[in-house]
Amino acid sequence: MTRAFVFPGQGSQAVGMGRELAEAFEVARLTFEEVDDALNQRLSRLMAEGPEADLTLTENAQPALMAVSVAVMRVLASEGGVDLSKHAAFVAGHSLGEYSALCAAGAFTLADTARLLKLRGQAMQKAVPVGKGAMAALLGADLEQAQGIAADAAQGEVCSIANDNSVGQVVISGSAEAIDRAIVLAAERGLKRSVRLPVSAPFHCSLMQPAADAMAEALANVTISAPAVPVVANVTASAVSDPNTIRRLLVEQVTGMVRWRECVLYMKEQGVERLVEVGSGKVLAGLTKRIDKDLAAVSVGTPADVESFLKTL
């Protein structure tokens, strides 16, 4: 069975994530310690014990989610000999998950990935004053409908598609007033439901340009190796292996749309039959079922998940 390994984004964090892994597998504990050392922060304690409000902060959630994903991959390698070059056709990740994918595939070191994501979280938070930006999920909308609503709600302000997650789940991002107008418009146009998301900044829109500039500077000073398998990039929904292209696309990703639905369909078109979600939560596996019910998906994030998955190899 042809597999792709996929890595979750912000929103999948939860207090306690990774704790069972660290207790069961030394390689997971050492992974968390390596991230702690790279950041000079006890992030592993925050992941294990909370408080939730601190874990949810963008600058903590991003490296924390990556740490759990990479720990799971290292456990799979040590316990079951999982090697991406043999067991996967592609890797991909949702937003910050793209960094997890690149780290898992050997394009970045773990320490560099942790530091990049800490900076990315801080830069995204600083780009727009709190309360000035917002995001909303338009439930029941397809991409074309959502684009029409965003365009009509903008009225000279920023309002654009941030995430095309699945059929019926499109996320918009922009100035707070424009997002509020879009929610009203969505109701008028008969959408099932539209909800403001509990986020602290309007990710993946042009308001994030200061964060994109910060990431361009940071990525210019980091070594990127060719990944063990191609990465399906958020902004192009196609495979990439060239380090310079990866660098450019990661900068574009900060302000660009996450084309997750298209990423999944691209992998299926390339012969992938099963997606393996690696890390905290089950968000991507759930989206996969909505994107294409014929595509199998499994989530691997706990010792029990690891044991179950390794039996399928």
N, C-alpha and C positions, 0 to 999 in steps of 0.2 A: 504494500500500500504506500503510495507516494504521500509524504507528509510535508507540512510547513509548520514551523514553530513560531507562535505569535505571542506578543508581550503586551500586557495591559497598561493603560494610561491612568491619569489622575481621576479619582473617584472610586478606584478599586481598593484604596487603603482602608485598613481597619486595625484598631488596637488589638494587639496579640498576633498580628501576622508575622510569620516566620518563627514564632516561639517554639512550636512543636518540632519544626525542622532543626533548629539549633540544638534542641535537647536530644534529638534522635541521631543527628549526624554531625560529626566533628567538622567536616568540610563546610557545612552551612554556618556553624558558629565562627569558624575562621574567616569566612567570607564577610560576615557582619563586622568582625573585628577589623578587617582590612578597610572596610568603608569608614568605620569610626576613626581609624588612624588617618585616612586620607582627608577627612573633613575636620579632624581635631574636635570631634563632637561625639557624645554618647548617643548616637542615633539609634543604635540597637535597643537601648533601654527605652527610648521614646516609642519605638515600634512595639515593644513587648508590653509596656505598662501605660502608655499614654502620658499626659492627658490627650484626649482626642482632638481638642482645639489646637494643640501644638503640632500634632501629627498631620493635621489637615492643612496647615500652612504650606503654601506652594513650595517654598524652599526646602521643607522637610519631606513632604509627600513624594516629591519627584525622585530624590536619591533613595528614599526608603523603598519605594515600589521597585526600583531597579535592583536594589540589593536583594530583595526577596526573589525576584526573577532569576538573577544570576546564581543565587544560592541553590535554587531548584535545579538549574542546569548543571551545576557542579555536582550535586547529589546524583543526578541521573547519570553523569559521566562516571562517577566513582563507584556507584552501586550496580549500574547496568551497562557500562561501556558505551553510553550514548555519545556519538560523535556526529556533529552536525553535517560534516562533509559526507558521511555515509548514510545518515538517517533522516536527512531533510533535503528538500529541493530548494526551499527558500526560508528566510526569516522575515518577519515584519513586526512592527509595533505601532500602537495607537499613540500618536503624539510623543510624550516622553518615552513611551515604550519602544520607539525607534532607536533610542540610545541603548536601551536594554538589549535589543536585538543585535545591534552593532557590537556591543561588548561581548555578548554570548558567542558571536561569530568571529571574535578575535580582532575586530577592526580597532577597538579602543582597549586600553588597559582598564581594569576595574577602578583603580585610583583616579585616572583621568575622567572616567565616566561619572564617578561620584562628584568630582569637583565641577565638571561641566554642568551637571544637573542642579547642583546647589546654586551655581551662578545663574543658570537659566531661570530657576524659580525666583531668585531675588530680582533679576532684571525684569521679568514679566510682571512682578508685583509692583515694582517702582515705575513702570512705564506709564501707568494711568493712575491718578489719585483715586483712592477708595471712594466708591459711590458714584464716580463719573462714568464708569463702564458697566456693562451687564451682559449676560448670556441667557438664552432661553431655548428650551427644546420644543420644537413644533412636532407634536405627535399626530400621526396620520397624514403628514405631508410627504409628497415626493420632492425630489430636488428642484424640479421646475417650479412647482407651486411655492416652495420656500423662497426661491430666488425672486419670484414676483412679489411676494409679501415683503421681503427685505428691501427690495428696490423702492416699493411704494411707501414704506415706513421711514426711509432714510431722511427725506426732506432736507437734504444738504448736510446731514450728519452721517457718521459711519454706521452702517447696518449691513452685514454681509454673512454669508454662510461660513461657519467655522468648522463643522463636522458633518459630513454625509455618512452617518453611521450605519443605516440600514433602511430598507423600504419602510417608510412610516416613522422614521426618527431622524430628523435633521435639526442641527443646532445652529442658532444664529448668534452673532456677537457684534458688539458696537457700543455706541453711547447709550447711556441708561434710558434717556427719553425716547430714542428711536426704538429701542427694544420694547419698551412699554407700548409704543404705537403699533409695533408688529404683533404683539399679543392680542391687542384689540382687533386688528385687521384679520388675524387668523381666525378668531371667533366669528367675525362677520362673514368670512368665506367658508364657514362650515367645517373647520378642522376639529378633530375629536377633542384635543386638549393642548394647551400651550402653557408651559410652566417656566418661570424664572429659575435659573440654576443657582444653587448656593455656592457661588465662586466669588473670589475676591478681585478678579480682574477679567477684562474681556479678551480672552485668548483667541489666537488665530484670526486676527483681523488687522487692518492697517494701523490701528492705534498701538499695536505692539512693535512698531518700527524701532523705537529706542532699544527694546530688548533684542531685536534682530541685529542691530548694530553692535551691541555688547557681545552677542554670540559670534558674530563674524570675527571680532577681535580675538576672542578666546579660542575659537576653532583654528585660527591662523597659526596659533602657537602650540597646537597639539598634533602629535603624530597619529595619522590614520593609516592603518594597513588594509590591504585588500581582505574583505571578509571571506571566511571559509566557504560560505554559500552566498548567492546574491541576496540583497536586501530589497524588498518591495517598498519603495519610498512613498510616504504619505502624500507628497505634493504632485507626484507624477503617476501614481498607481501602476508603476512598472518597475522592473528589476534593475538594480544598479550594483556594480562592484568596484568601479573606479574610485579611488580615495578622493581625488579632487572634486569629482561630481558629488560624492557623498557629502563633502564639506559644504559645497554650495547649496545643496538641497536642504541640509539641516538649518542653514540660515534662512532660506525661503520658507521653511516649515513654520517658523515663529509667527509670521503674518499670513501664511497661506492656509487654504482649506485642507483639512484632513479627509482625504478621499477614501475612507475606510471601506465603504461598500464596494467601490471599484477595485480596491486592493484585493479583497477577498475573491471577487469575480475573476480578476486577472489570474490569481493563483489557480483557481479551478480550471480556467481555460488552458493553463500550462500543464494540466494533468494532476494537480494536487487533489487527493481524495479525502484527506483528513487534516484538520487544523488542531494543533496541540497548544493550548493556552498555558503559558508557563508563568507562575507567580501567584499573586494575591487575587482572590475572587474568581468570578465566572462570567464577567461581563461580555468578553469577546466570544465565548462559546455561545452565549445567548443570542448575540447579534448574528452569529454565523447561521443559526437555525432560521432567522428571519430573512437573511439575505438569500440563502439557497438551502432549502430543506433537504436536498440530496447530498449535501456536503457534511461529512461527519465532523464533530468537534468534541474535544475532551479538555477538561481543565486539570492541571497538575500543580498543586500548591501545598499539599500536606504529606506527611510520611505515608499515610494510607493511599493517597493519590499516586505517589511515586511507586509504591508496591504494585498497585493495580495496573499502572501504565507499563511498567517494565515487563509484565506478563504478556503484553500485546506485541512486543518487539519480535 
